[in-house]
Amino acid sequence: MGQDAVPPRGLLTPGISQVTYAGIPCADTMDALERAVDLLRDGATAGDVSGTLHWRDFEGFAARILGSRGFEVTRNLVLTKPRIEIDVAAERLGCAMIVDCKHWSADRPSAMAAAARRQAGRAARYADWRGVPAVPVMVALYGGWRASGVPVVPVDGLAHFADEFCGGMDGLPVMRPGSR
């Protein structure tokens, strides 16, 4: 498949309780992710593949990319007092990337800006909890801009962003422990 190619319909189709690949039910989210990786190896773009995933699978896809780049990854982290949920927390070399996966396009700038402000709050809370600098990041199907100062990274650019992350935090909104 070329750069602009879309996987054939039904190749990887999400359902409410079941995911299928080429009409064959997948056992679980990891099975669906394996199928997504197969599509990538066959030439589909990450944006094409992630668009076919259920939103929970999308989080797993982002976590898998970060894990493959040497990050220690935690999914669906819940902190209390106050209660917050973090889609993906990824740490490497003493710094953290706090990822909110937005499995929708950003055609509503005000909604994306509000989500970015909430994500900055989650990153600050995580920084206090872990005692490490934390950067709020939003991963979406399409990106390459900032919403309320928070980088919106396209899923097909996440690997590159991760590779440059710890050495290139200049210009990123870094939440430091005790900064809230």
Buried (B, 14 or more C-beta within 10 A) or exposed (E): BEEEEBBEEEBBBBEEEEBBBEEEEBEEBEBBBBBBBBBBEEEBBBBBBBBBBBBBBBBBBBBBBBBEBEBEBBBEBEBEEEEBEBBBBBBBEEBBBBBBBBBBEBEEEEEBBEBBBBBBBBBBBBBBBBEBBBBBBBBBBBBEBBBBEBBBBBBBBBBEBBEEBBEEBEEBBBBEBEEE
